Amino acid sequence: MRRLFWTAVGAAGGVLLYRQGQKFLADAREQGVVASAQQVGISAATTLGAARTLLAGAQRPAPTAIPGNAAAKVRR
């Protein structure tokens, strides 16, 4: 009986959340929030791409070992 009760509670909660989500999306579309969120996403992607480019240019080659002396490393 407990499982049936909690299954019914979960189903009712799921239906309520679905309806509230649909209402939120409809309101957001009317107010233009979705377009704003897309612009933020595009801006973030552009910023991330620029940061990756800067980091790629700042990387130095890995240090190499001196032949015959495995423990020593040389930085160039």
mmCIF file of the N, C-alpha and C atoms, coordinates in Angstrom:
data_MODEL
# 
_entry.id   MODEL 
# 
loop_
_atom_site.group_PDB 
_atom_site.id 
_atom_site.type_symbol 
_atom_site.label_atom_id 
_atom_site.label_alt_id 
_atom_site.label_comp_id 
_atom_site.label_asym_id 
_atom_site.label_entity_id 
_atom_site.label_seq_id 
_atom_site.pdbx_PDB_ins_code 
_atom_site.Cartn_x 
_atom_site.Cartn_y 
_atom_site.Cartn_z 
_atom_site.occupancy 
_atom_site.B_iso_or_equiv 
_atom_site.pdbx_formal_charge 
_atom_site.auth_seq_id 
_atom_site.auth_comp_id 
_atom_site.auth_asym_id 
_atom_site.auth_atom_id 
_atom_site.pdbx_PDB_model_num 
ATOM 1   N N  . MET A 1 1  ? 0.813  -1.198 0.000   1.00 0.00 ? 1  MET A N  1 
ATOM 2   C CA . MET A 1 1  ? 0.000  0.000  0.000   1.00 0.00 ? 1  MET A CA 1 
ATOM 3   C C  . MET A 1 1  ? 0.862  1.270  0.000   1.00 0.00 ? 1  MET A C  1 
ATOM 4   N N  . ARG A 1 2  ? 1.986  1.195  0.730   1.00 0.00 ? 2  ARG A N  1 
ATOM 5   C CA . ARG A 1 2  ? 2.855  2.368  0.798   1.00 0.00 ? 2  ARG A CA 1 
ATOM 6   C C  . ARG A 1 2  ? 3.410  2.724  -0.581  1.00 0.00 ? 2  ARG A C  1 
ATOM 7   N N  . ARG A 1 3  ? 3.809  1.710  -1.304  1.00 0.00 ? 3  ARG A N  1 
ATOM 8   C CA . ARG A 1 3  ? 4.363  1.976  -2.644  1.00 0.00 ? 3  ARG A CA 1 
ATOM 9   C C  . ARG A 1 3  ? 3.332  2.628  -3.544  1.00 0.00 ? 3  ARG A C  1 
ATOM 10  N N  . LEU A 1 4  ? 2.124  2.170  -3.492  1.00 0.00 ? 4  LEU A N  1 
ATOM 11  C CA . LEU A 1 4  ? 1.052  2.750  -4.306  1.00 0.00 ? 4  LEU A CA 1 
ATOM 12  C C  . LEU A 1 4  ? 0.824  4.201  -3.915  1.00 0.00 ? 4  LEU A C  1 
ATOM 13  N N  . PHE A 1 5  ? 0.827  4.471  -2.620  1.00 0.00 ? 5  PHE A N  1 
ATOM 14  C CA . PHE A 1 5  ? 0.640  5.837  -2.135  1.00 0.00 ? 5  PHE A CA 1 
ATOM 15  C C  . PHE A 1 5  ? 1.741  6.752  -2.655  1.00 0.00 ? 5  PHE A C  1 
ATOM 16  N N  . TRP A 1 6  ? 3.018  6.335  -2.480  1.00 0.00 ? 6  TRP A N  1 
ATOM 17  C CA . TRP A 1 6  ? 4.125  7.188  -2.899  1.00 0.00 ? 6  TRP A CA 1 
ATOM 18  C C  . TRP A 1 6  ? 4.224  7.302  -4.421  1.00 0.00 ? 6  TRP A C  1 
ATOM 19  N N  . THR A 1 7  ? 3.794  6.271  -5.115  1.00 0.00 ? 7  THR A N  1 
ATOM 20  C CA . THR A 1 7  ? 3.748  6.362  -6.584  1.00 0.00 ? 7  THR A CA 1 
ATOM 21  C C  . THR A 1 7  ? 2.724  7.408  -7.007  1.00 0.00 ? 7  THR A C  1 
ATOM 22  N N  . ALA A 1 8  ? 1.565  7.413  -6.338  1.00 0.00 ? 8  ALA A N  1 
ATOM 23  C CA . ALA A 1 8  ? 0.523  8.402  -6.651  1.00 0.00 ? 8  ALA A CA 1 
ATOM 24  C C  . ALA A 1 8  ? 1.000  9.812  -6.304  1.00 0.00 ? 8  ALA A C  1 
ATOM 25  N N  . VAL A 1 9  ? 1.674  9.957  -5.170  1.00 0.00 ? 9  VAL A N  1 
ATOM 26  C CA . VAL A 1 9  ? 2.200  11.270 -4.776  1.00 0.00 ? 9  VAL A CA 1 
ATOM 27  C C  . VAL A 1 9  ? 3.239  11.743 -5.792  1.00 0.00 ? 9  VAL A C  1 
ATOM 28  N N  . GLY A 1 10 ? 4.130  10.858 -6.207  1.00 0.00 ? 10 GLY A N  1 
ATOM 29  C CA . GLY A 1 10 ? 5.143  11.217 -7.195  1.00 0.00 ? 10 GLY A CA 1 
ATOM 30  C C  . GLY A 1 10 ? 4.537  11.592 -8.535  1.00 0.00 ? 10 GLY A C  1 
ATOM 31  N N  . ALA A 1 11 ? 3.508  10.854 -8.953  1.00 0.00 ? 11 ALA A N  1 
ATOM 32  C CA . ALA A 1 11 ? 2.850  11.158 -10.224 1.00 0.00 ? 11 ALA A CA 1 
ATOM 33  C C  . ALA A 1 11 ? 2.156  12.517 -10.155 1.00 0.00 ? 11 ALA A C  1 
ATOM 34  N N  . ALA A 1 12 ? 1.483  12.788 -9.055  1.00 0.00 ? 12 ALA A N  1 
ATOM 35  C CA . ALA A 1 12 ? 0.806  14.081 -8.904  1.00 0.00 ? 12 ALA A CA 1 
ATOM 36  C C  . ALA A 1 12 ? 1.820  15.220 -8.882  1.00 0.00 ? 12 ALA A C  1 
ATOM 37  N N  . GLY A 1 13 ? 2.927  15.016 -8.179  1.00 0.00 ? 13 GLY A N  1 
ATOM 38  C CA . GLY A 1 13 ? 3.971  16.039 -8.152  1.00 0.00 ? 13 GLY A CA 1 
ATOM 39  C C  . GLY A 1 13 ? 4.573  16.265 -9.524  1.00 0.00 ? 13 GLY A C  1 
ATOM 40  N N  . GLY A 1 14 ? 4.773  15.180 -10.272 1.00 0.00 ? 14 GLY A N  1 
ATOM 41  C CA . GLY A 1 14 ? 5.306  15.300 -11.625 1.00 0.00 ? 14 GLY A CA 1 
ATOM 42  C C  . GLY A 1 14 ? 4.387  16.083 -12.537 1.00 0.00 ? 14 GLY A C  1 
ATOM 43  N N  . VAL A 1 15 ? 3.093  15.830 -12.435 1.00 0.00 ? 15 VAL A N  1 
ATOM 44  C CA . VAL A 1 15 ? 2.116  16.555 -13.259 1.00 0.00 ? 15 VAL A CA 1 
ATOM 45  C C  . VAL A 1 15 ? 2.126  18.038 -12.900 1.00 0.00 ? 15 VAL A C  1 
ATOM 46  N N  . LEU A 1 16 ? 2.167  18.340 -11.610 1.00 0.00 ? 16 LEU A N  1 
ATOM 47  C CA . LEU A 1 16 ? 2.193  19.746 -11.189 1.00 0.00 ? 16 LEU A CA 1 
ATOM 48  C C  . LEU A 1 16 ? 3.454  20.451 -11.676 1.00 0.00 ? 16 LEU A C  1 
ATOM 49  N N  . LEU A 1 17 ? 4.605  19.801 -11.548 1.00 0.00 ? 17 LEU A N  1 
ATOM 50  C CA . LEU A 1 17 ? 5.849  20.404 -12.026 1.00 0.00 ? 17 LEU A CA 1 
ATOM 51  C C  . LEU A 1 17 ? 5.840  20.604 -13.538 1.00 0.00 ? 17 LEU A C  1 
ATOM 52  N N  . TYR A 1 18 ? 5.273  19.652 -14.262 1.00 0.00 ? 18 TYR A N  1 
ATOM 53  C CA . TYR A 1 18 ? 5.197  19.776 -15.713 1.00 0.00 ? 18 TYR A CA 1 
ATOM 54  C C  . TYR A 1 18 ? 4.343  20.982 -16.098 1.00 0.00 ? 18 TYR A C  1 
ATOM 55  N N  . ARG A 1 19 ? 3.197  21.113 -15.446 1.00 0.00 ? 19 ARG A N  1 
ATOM 56  C CA . ARG A 1 19 ? 2.299  22.241 -15.763 1.00 0.00 ? 19 ARG A CA 1 
ATOM 57  C C  . ARG A 1 19 ? 2.951  23.574 -15.417 1.00 0.00 ? 19 ARG A C  1 
ATOM 58  N N  . GLN A 1 20 ? 3.621  23.643 -14.277 1.00 0.00 ? 20 GLN A N  1 
ATOM 59  C CA . GLN A 1 20 ? 4.294  24.888 -13.900 1.00 0.00 ? 20 GLN A CA 1 
ATOM 60  C C  . GLN A 1 20 ? 5.436  25.203 -14.862 1.00 0.00 ? 20 GLN A C  1 
ATOM 61  N N  . GLY A 1 21 ? 6.140  24.175 -15.311 1.00 0.00 ? 21 GLY A N  1 
ATOM 62  C CA . GLY A 1 21 ? 7.218  24.385 -16.281 1.00 0.00 ? 21 GLY A CA 1 
ATOM 63  C C  . GLY A 1 21 ? 6.694  24.897 -17.607 1.00 0.00 ? 21 GLY A C  1 
ATOM 64  N N  . GLN A 1 22 ? 5.570  24.349 -18.056 1.00 0.00 ? 22 GLN A N  1 
ATOM 65  C CA . GLN A 1 22 ? 4.970  24.818 -19.303 1.00 0.00 ? 22 GLN A CA 1 
ATOM 66  C C  . GLN A 1 22 ? 4.524  26.272 -19.176 1.00 0.00 ? 22 GLN A C  1 
ATOM 67  N N  . LYS A 1 23 ? 3.950  26.615 -18.024 1.00 0.00 ? 23 LYS A N  1 
ATOM 68  C CA . LYS A 1 23 ? 3.515  27.996 -17.804 1.00 0.00 ? 23 LYS A CA 1 
ATOM 69  C C  . LYS A 1 23 ? 4.720  28.936 -17.782 1.00 0.00 ? 23 LYS A C  1 
ATOM 70  N N  . PHE A 1 24 ? 5.796  28.513 -17.120 1.00 0.00 ? 24 PHE A N  1 
ATOM 71  C CA . PHE A 1 24 ? 7.008  29.333 -17.062 1.00 0.00 ? 24 PHE A CA 1 
ATOM 72  C C  . PHE A 1 24 ? 7.573  29.574 -18.456 1.00 0.00 ? 24 PHE A C  1 
ATOM 73  N N  . LEU A 1 25 ? 7.639  28.516 -19.277 1.00 0.00 ? 25 LEU A N  1 
ATOM 74  C CA . LEU A 1 25 ? 8.171  28.670 -20.629 1.00 0.00 ? 25 LEU A CA 1 
ATOM 75  C C  . LEU A 1 25 ? 7.301  29.592 -21.480 1.00 0.00 ? 25 LEU A C  1 
ATOM 76  N N  . ALA A 1 26 ? 5.988  29.477 -21.339 1.00 0.00 ? 26 ALA A N  1 
ATOM 77  C CA . ALA A 1 26 ? 5.097  30.355 -22.095 1.00 0.00 ? 26 ALA A CA 1 
ATOM 78  C C  . ALA A 1 26 ? 5.308  31.810 -21.688 1.00 0.00 ? 26 ALA A C  1 
ATOM 79  N N  . ASP A 1 27 ? 5.421  32.062 -20.388 1.00 0.00 ? 27 ASP A N  1 
ATOM 80  C CA . ASP A 1 27 ? 5.668  33.432 -19.917 1.00 0.00 ? 27 ASP A CA 1 
ATOM 81  C C  . ASP A 1 27 ? 7.026  33.936 -20.386 1.00 0.00 ? 27 ASP A C  1 
ATOM 82  N N  . ALA A 1 28 ? 8.033  33.074 -20.355 1.00 0.00 ? 28 ALA A N  1 
ATOM 83  C CA . ALA A 1 28 ? 9.372  33.481 -20.767 1.00 0.00 ? 28 ALA A CA 1 
ATOM 84  C C  . ALA A 1 28 ? 9.404  33.829 -22.248 1.00 0.00 ? 28 ALA A C  1 
ATOM 85  N N  . ARG A 1 29 ? 8.684  33.076 -23.052 1.00 0.00 ? 29 ARG A N  1 
ATOM 86  C CA . ARG A 1 29 ? 8.643  33.372 -24.491 1.00 0.00 ? 29 ARG A CA 1 
ATOM 87  C C  . ARG A 1 29 ? 7.993  34.719 -24.752 1.00 0.00 ? 29 ARG A C  1 
ATOM 88  N N  . GLU A 1 30 ? 6.940  35.013 -23.999 1.00 0.00 ? 30 GLU A N  1 
ATOM 89  C CA . GLU A 1 30 ? 6.267  36.302 -24.178 1.00 0.00 ? 30 GLU A CA 1 
ATOM 90  C C  . GLU A 1 30 ? 7.161  37.467 -23.778 1.00 0.00 ? 30 GLU A C  1 
ATOM 91  N N  . GLN A 1 31 ? 7.970  37.279 -22.752 1.00 0.00 ? 31 GLN A N  1 
ATOM 92  C CA . GLN A 1 31 ? 8.806  38.360 -22.247 1.00 0.00 ? 31 GLN A CA 1 
ATOM 93  C C  . GLN A 1 31 ? 10.160 38.432 -22.930 1.00 0.00 ? 31 GLN A C  1 
ATOM 94  N N  . GLY A 1 32 ? 10.494 37.443 -23.728 1.00 0.00 ? 32 GLY A N  1 
ATOM 95  C CA . GLY A 1 32 ? 11.760 37.466 -24.430 1.00 0.00 ? 32 GLY A CA 1 
ATOM 96  C C  . GLY A 1 32 ? 12.933 36.966 -23.607 1.00 0.00 ? 32 GLY A C  1 
ATOM 97  N N  . VAL A 1 33 ? 12.677 36.260 -22.532 1.00 0.00 ? 33 VAL A N  1 
ATOM 98  C CA . VAL A 1 33 ? 13.749 35.755 -21.686 1.00 0.00 ? 33 VAL A CA 1 
ATOM 99  C C  . VAL A 1 33 ? 14.538 34.680 -22.416 1.00 0.00 ? 33 VAL A C  1 
ATOM 100 N N  . VAL A 1 34 ? 13.853 33.898 -23.233 1.00 0.00 ? 34 VAL A N  1 
ATOM 101 C CA . VAL A 1 34 ? 14.535 32.828 -23.959 1.00 0.00 ? 34 VAL A CA 1 
ATOM 102 C C  . VAL A 1 34 ? 15.584 33.414 -24.901 1.00 0.00 ? 34 VAL A C  1 
ATOM 103 N N  . ALA A 1 35 ? 15.233 34.488 -25.582 1.00 0.00 ? 35 ALA A N  1 
ATOM 104 C CA . ALA A 1 35 ? 16.198 35.137 -26.478 1.00 0.00 ? 35 ALA A CA 1 
ATOM 105 C C  . ALA A 1 35 ? 17.379 35.679 -25.683 1.00 0.00 ? 35 ALA A C  1 
ATOM 106 N N  . SER A 1 36 ? 17.095 36.233 -24.524 1.00 0.00 ? 36 SER A N  1 
ATOM 107 C CA . SER A 1 36 ? 18.172 36.760 -23.681 1.00 0.00 ? 36 SER A CA 1 
ATOM 108 C C  . SER A 1 36 ? 19.096 35.638 -23.217 1.00 0.00 ? 36 SER A C  1 
ATOM 109 N N  . ALA A 1 37 ? 18.514 34.507 -22.849 1.00 0.00 ? 37 ALA A N  1 
ATOM 110 C CA . ALA A 1 37 ? 19.323 33.372 -22.409 1.00 0.00 ? 37 ALA A CA 1 
ATOM 111 C C  . ALA A 1 37 ? 20.197 32.861 -23.549 1.00 0.00 ? 37 ALA A C  1 
ATOM 112 N N  . GLN A 1 38 ? 19.672 32.865 -24.760 1.00 0.00 ? 38 GLN A N  1 
ATOM 113 C CA . GLN A 1 38 ? 20.459 32.429 -25.909 1.00 0.00 ? 38 GLN A CA 1 
ATOM 114 C C  . GLN A 1 38 ? 21.623 33.384 -26.150 1.00 0.00 ? 38 GLN A C  1 
ATOM 115 N N  . GLN A 1 39 ? 21.384 34.665 -26.000 1.00 0.00 ? 39 GLN A N  1 
ATOM 116 C CA . GLN A 1 39 ? 22.452 35.645 -26.186 1.00 0.00 ? 39 GLN A CA 1 
ATOM 117 C C  . GLN A 1 39 ? 23.544 35.468 -25.134 1.00 0.00 ? 39 GLN A C  1 
ATOM 118 N N  . VAL A 1 40 ? 23.153 35.179 -23.907 1.00 0.00 ? 40 VAL A N  1 
ATOM 119 C CA . VAL A 1 40 ? 24.130 34.940 -22.847 1.00 0.00 ? 40 VAL A CA 1 
ATOM 120 C C  . VAL A 1 40 ? 24.966 33.707 -23.180 1.00 0.00 ? 40 VAL A C  1 
ATOM 121 N N  . GLY A 1 41 ? 24.308 32.663 -23.688 1.00 0.00 ? 41 GLY A N  1 
ATOM 122 C CA . GLY A 1 41 ? 25.028 31.446 -24.058 1.00 0.00 ? 41 GLY A CA 1 
ATOM 123 C C  . GLY A 1 41 ? 26.026 31.690 -25.178 1.00 0.00 ? 41 GLY A C  1 
ATOM 124 N N  . ILE A 1 42 ? 25.618 32.449 -26.175 1.00 0.00 ? 42 ILE A N  1 
ATOM 125 C CA . ILE A 1 42 ? 26.516 32.773 -27.291 1.00 0.00 ? 42 ILE A CA 1 
ATOM 126 C C  . ILE A 1 42 ? 27.695 33.604 -26.796 1.00 0.00 ? 42 ILE A C  1 
ATOM 127 N N  . SER A 1 43 ? 27.422 34.563 -25.917 1.00 0.00 ? 43 SER A N  1 
ATOM 128 C CA . SER A 1 43 ? 28.480 35.398 -25.370 1.00 0.00 ? 43 SER A CA 1 
ATOM 129 C C  . SER A 1 43 ? 29.467 34.572 -24.554 1.00 0.00 ? 43 SER A C  1 
ATOM 130 N N  . ALA A 1 44 ? 28.951 33.646 -23.768 1.00 0.00 ? 44 ALA A N  1 
ATOM 131 C CA . ALA A 1 44 ? 29.822 32.791 -22.967 1.00 0.00 ? 44 ALA A CA 1 
ATOM 132 C C  . ALA A 1 44 ? 30.686 31.908 -23.862 1.00 0.00 ? 44 ALA A C  1 
ATOM 133 N N  . ALA A 1 45 ? 30.109 31.382 -24.926 1.00 0.00 ? 45 ALA A N  1 
ATOM 134 C CA . ALA A 1 45 ? 30.869 30.532 -25.846 1.00 0.00 ? 45 ALA A CA 1 
ATOM 135 C C  . ALA A 1 45 ? 31.979 31.338 -26.531 1.00 0.00 ? 45 ALA A C  1 
ATOM 136 N N  . THR A 1 46 ? 31.686 32.567 -26.910 1.00 0.00 ? 46 THR A N  1 
ATOM 137 C CA . THR A 1 46 ? 32.678 33.423 -27.539 1.00 0.00 ? 46 THR A CA 1 
ATOM 138 C C  . THR A 1 46 ? 33.817 33.740 -26.570 1.00 0.00 ? 46 THR A C  1 
ATOM 139 N N  . THR A 1 47 ? 33.462 34.043 -25.334 1.00 0.00 ? 47 THR A N  1 
ATOM 140 C CA . THR A 1 47 ? 34.476 34.337 -24.320 1.00 0.00 ? 47 THR A CA 1 
ATOM 141 C C  . THR A 1 47 ? 35.351 33.121 -24.057 1.00 0.00 ? 47 THR A C  1 
ATOM 142 N N  . LEU A 1 48 ? 34.739 31.954 -23.975 1.00 0.00 ? 48 LEU A N  1 
ATOM 143 C CA . LEU A 1 48 ? 35.490 30.721 -23.753 1.00 0.00 ? 48 LEU A CA 1 
ATOM 144 C C  . LEU A 1 48 ? 36.440 30.445 -24.913 1.00 0.00 ? 48 LEU A C  1 
ATOM 145 N N  . GLY A 1 49 ? 35.984 30.673 -26.133 1.00 0.00 ? 49 GLY A N  1 
ATOM 146 C CA . GLY A 1 49 ? 36.848 30.486 -27.301 1.00 0.00 ? 49 GLY A CA 1 
ATOM 147 C C  . GLY A 1 49 ? 38.039 31.422 -27.277 1.00 0.00 ? 49 GLY A C  1 
ATOM 148 N N  . ALA A 1 50 ? 37.825 32.674 -26.880 1.00 0.00 ? 50 ALA A N  1 
ATOM 149 C CA . ALA A 1 50 ? 38.924 33.634 -26.793 1.00 0.00 ? 50 ALA A CA 1 
ATOM 150 C C  . ALA A 1 50 ? 39.915 33.221 -25.707 1.00 0.00 ? 50 ALA A C  1 
ATOM 151 N N  . ALA A 1 51 ? 39.400 32.743 -24.582 1.00 0.00 ? 51 ALA A N  1 
ATOM 152 C CA . ALA A 1 51 ? 40.278 32.311 -23.497 1.00 0.00 ? 51 ALA A CA 1 
ATOM 153 C C  . ALA A 1 51 ? 41.112 31.106 -23.919 1.00 0.00 ? 51 ALA A C  1 
ATOM 154 N N  . ARG A 1 52 ? 40.508 30.180 -24.645 1.00 0.00 ? 52 ARG A N  1 
ATOM 155 C CA . ARG A 1 52 ? 41.252 29.012 -25.130 1.00 0.00 ? 52 ARG A CA 1 
ATOM 156 C C  . ARG A 1 52 ? 42.369 29.431 -26.075 1.00 0.00 ? 52 ARG A C  1 
ATOM 157 N N  . THR A 1 53 ? 42.072 30.389 -26.942 1.00 0.00 ? 53 THR A N  1 
ATOM 158 C CA . THR A 1 53 ? 43.079 30.869 -27.884 1.00 0.00 ? 53 THR A CA 1 
ATOM 159 C C  . THR A 1 53 ? 44.251 31.514 -27.136 1.00 0.00 ? 53 THR A C  1 
ATOM 160 N N  . LEU A 1 54 ? 43.948 32.325 -26.134 1.00 0.00 ? 54 LEU A N  1 
ATOM 161 C CA . LEU A 1 54 ? 45.008 32.967 -25.355 1.00 0.00 ? 54 LEU A CA 1 
ATOM 162 C C  . LEU A 1 54 ? 45.840 31.933 -24.604 1.00 0.00 ? 54 LEU A C  1 
ATOM 163 N N  . LEU A 1 55 ? 45.179 30.935 -24.023 1.00 0.00 ? 55 LEU A N  1 
ATOM 164 C CA . LEU A 1 55 ? 45.916 29.912 -23.287 1.00 0.00 ? 55 LEU A CA 1 
ATOM 165 C C  . LEU A 1 55 ? 46.774 29.060 -24.216 1.00 0.00 ? 55 LEU A C  1 
ATOM 166 N N  . ALA A 1 56 ? 46.297 28.793 -25.404 1.00 0.00 ? 56 ALA A N  1 
ATOM 167 C CA . ALA A 1 56 ? 47.076 27.990 -26.356 1.00 0.00 ? 56 ALA A CA 1 
ATOM 168 C C  . ALA A 1 56 ? 48.337 28.735 -26.767 1.00 0.00 ? 56 ALA A C  1 
ATOM 169 N N  . GLY A 1 57 ? 48.266 30.047 -26.873 1.00 0.00 ? 57 GLY A N  1 
ATOM 170 C CA . GLY A 1 57 ? 49.434 30.836 -27.241 1.00 0.00 ? 57 GLY A CA 1 
ATOM 171 C C  . GLY A 1 57 ? 50.424 30.964 -26.102 1.00 0.00 ? 57 GLY A C  1 
ATOM 172 N N  . ALA A 1 58 ? 49.971 30.823 -24.870 1.00 0.00 ? 58 ALA A N  1 
ATOM 173 C CA . ALA A 1 58 ? 50.835 31.005 -23.709 1.00 0.00 ? 58 ALA A CA 1 
ATOM 174 C C  . ALA A 1 58 ? 51.530 29.714 -23.281 1.00 0.00 ? 58 ALA A C  1 
ATOM 175 N N  . GLN A 1 59 ? 51.203 28.605 -23.887 1.00 0.00 ? 59 GLN A N  1 
ATOM 176 C CA . GLN A 1 59 ? 51.808 27.334 -23.486 1.00 0.00 ? 59 GLN A CA 1 
ATOM 177 C C  . GLN A 1 59 ? 53.255 27.257 -23.953 1.00 0.00 ? 59 GLN A C  1 
ATOM 178 N N  . ARG A 1 60 ? 54.091 26.729 -23.070 1.00 0.00 ? 60 ARG A N  1 
ATOM 179 C CA . ARG A 1 60 ? 55.500 26.526 -23.397 1.00 0.00 ? 60 ARG A CA 1 
ATOM 180 C C  . ARG A 1 60 ? 55.724 25.057 -23.705 1.00 0.00 ? 60 ARG A C  1 
ATOM 181 N N  . PRO A 1 61 ? 56.768 24.743 -24.456 1.00 0.00 ? 61 PRO A N  1 
ATOM 182 C CA . PRO A 1 61 ? 57.055 23.327 -24.703 1.00 0.00 ? 61 PRO A CA 1 
ATOM 183 C C  . PRO A 1 61 ? 57.436 22.620 -23.409 1.00 0.00 ? 61 PRO A C  1 
ATOM 184 N N  . ALA A 1 62 ? 57.149 21.345 -23.354 1.00 0.00 ? 62 ALA A N  1 
ATOM 185 C CA . ALA A 1 62 ? 57.451 20.549 -22.165 1.00 0.00 ? 62 ALA A CA 1 
ATOM 186 C C  . ALA A 1 62 ? 58.953 20.436 -21.976 1.00 0.00 ? 62 ALA A C  1 
ATOM 187 N N  . PRO A 1 63 ? 59.425 20.405 -20.726 1.00 0.00 ? 63 PRO A N  1 
ATOM 188 C CA . PRO A 1 63 ? 60.863 20.254 -20.489 1.00 0.00 ? 63 PRO A CA 1 
ATOM 189 C C  . PRO A 1 63 ? 61.353 18.899 -20.984 1.00 0.00 ? 63 PRO A C  1 
ATOM 190 N N  . THR A 1 64 ? 62.597 18.868 -21.434 1.00 0.00 ? 64 THR A N  1 
ATOM 191 C CA . THR A 1 64 ? 63.166 17.622 -21.950 1.00 0.00 ? 64 THR A CA 1 
ATOM 192 C C  . THR A 1 64 ? 64.267 17.134 -21.029 1.00 0.00 ? 64 THR A C  1 
ATOM 193 N N  . ALA A 1 65 ? 64.479 15.841 -21.001 1.00 0.00 ? 65 ALA A N  1 
ATOM 194 C CA . ALA A 1 65 ? 65.512 15.244 -20.144 1.00 0.00 ? 65 ALA A CA 1 
ATOM 195 C C  . ALA A 1 65 ? 66.867 15.320 -20.837 1.00 0.00 ? 65 ALA A C  1 
ATOM 196 N N  . ILE A 1 66 ? 67.914 15.472 -20.045 1.00 0.00 ? 66 ILE A N  1 
ATOM 197 C CA . ILE A 1 66 ? 69.273 15.476 -20.571 1.00 0.00 ? 66 ILE A CA 1 
ATOM 198 C C  . ILE A 1 66 ? 69.691 14.028 -20.798 1.00 0.00 ? 66 ILE A C  1 
ATOM 199 N N  . PRO A 1 67 ? 70.218 13.705 -21.984 1.00 0.00 ? 67 PRO A N  1 
ATOM 200 C CA . PRO A 1 67 ? 70.637 12.331 -22.225 1.00 0.00 ? 67 PRO A CA 1 
ATOM 201 C C  . PRO A 1 67 ? 71.701 11.901 -21.218 1.00 0.00 ? 67 PRO A C  1 
ATOM 202 N N  . GLY A 1 68 ? 71.546 10.716 -20.654 1.00 0.00 ? 68 GLY A N  1 
ATOM 203 C CA . GLY A 1 68 ? 72.506 10.199 -19.697 1.00 0.00 ? 68 GLY A CA 1 
ATOM 204 C C  . GLY A 1 68 ? 72.202 10.606 -18.270 1.00 0.00 ? 68 GLY A C  1 
ATOM 205 N N  . ASN A 1 69 ? 71.309 11.508 -18.042 1.00 0.00 ? 69 ASN A N  1 
ATOM 206 C CA . ASN A 1 69 ? 70.972 11.936 -16.688 1.00 0.00 ? 69 ASN A CA 1 
ATOM 207 C C  . ASN A 1 69 ? 69.451 12.040 -16.608 1.00 0.00 ? 69 ASN A C  1 
ATOM 208 N N  . ALA A 1 70 ? 68.794 10.937 -16.285 1.00 0.00 ? 70 ALA A N  1 
ATOM 209 C CA . ALA A 1 70 ? 67.343 10.862 -16.335 1.00 0.00 ? 70 ALA A CA 1 
ATOM 210 C C  . ALA A 1 70 ? 66.660 11.790 -15.343 1.00 0.00 ? 70 ALA A C  1 
ATOM 211 N N  . ALA A 1 71 ? 67.317 12.099 -14.224 1.00 0.00 ? 71 ALA A N  1 
ATOM 212 C CA . ALA A 1 71 ? 66.676 12.923 -13.201 1.00 0.00 ? 71 ALA A CA 1 
ATOM 213 C C  . ALA A 1 71 ? 66.712 14.406 -13.537 1.00 0.00 ? 71 ALA A C  1 
ATOM 214 N N  . ALA A 1 72 ? 67.656 14.849 -14.349 1.00 0.00 ? 72 ALA A N  1 
ATOM 215 C CA . ALA A 1 72 ? 67.793 16.277 -14.656 1.00 0.00 ? 72 ALA A CA 1 
ATOM 216 C C  . ALA A 1 72 ? 66.842 16.671 -15.763 1.00 0.00 ? 72 ALA A C  1 
ATOM 217 N N  . LYS A 1 73 ? 66.295 17.876 -15.656 1.00 0.00 ? 73 LYS A N  1 
ATOM 218 C CA . LYS A 1 73 ? 65.408 18.394 -16.689 1.00 0.00 ? 73 LYS A CA 1 
ATOM 219 C C  . LYS A 1 73 ? 65.890 19.787 -17.082 1.00 0.00 ? 73 LYS A C  1 
ATOM 220 N N  . VAL A 1 74 ? 65.713 20.124 -18.339 1.00 0.00 ? 74 VAL A N  1 
ATOM 221 C CA . VAL A 1 74 ? 66.145 21.400 -18.857 1.00 0.00 ? 74 VAL A CA 1 
ATOM 222 C C  . VAL A 1 74 ? 64.918 22.185 -19.306 1.00 0.00 ? 74 VAL A C  1 
ATOM 223 N N  . ARG A 1 75 ? 64.810 23.432 -18.889 1.00 0.00 ? 75 ARG A N  1 
ATOM 224 C CA . ARG A 1 75 ? 63.732 24.293 -19.367 1.00 0.00 ? 75 ARG A CA 1 
ATOM 225 C C  . ARG A 1 75 ? 64.287 25.242 -20.413 1.00 0.00 ? 75 ARG A C  1 
ATOM 226 N N  . ARG A 1 76 ? 63.579 25.402 -21.466 1.00 0.00 ? 76 ARG A N  1 
ATOM 227 C CA . ARG A 1 76 ? 64.028 26.295 -22.546 1.00 0.00 ? 76 ARG A CA 1 
ATOM 228 C C  . ARG A 1 76 ? 63.229 27.551 -22.561 1.00 0.00 ? 76 ARG A C  1 
# 
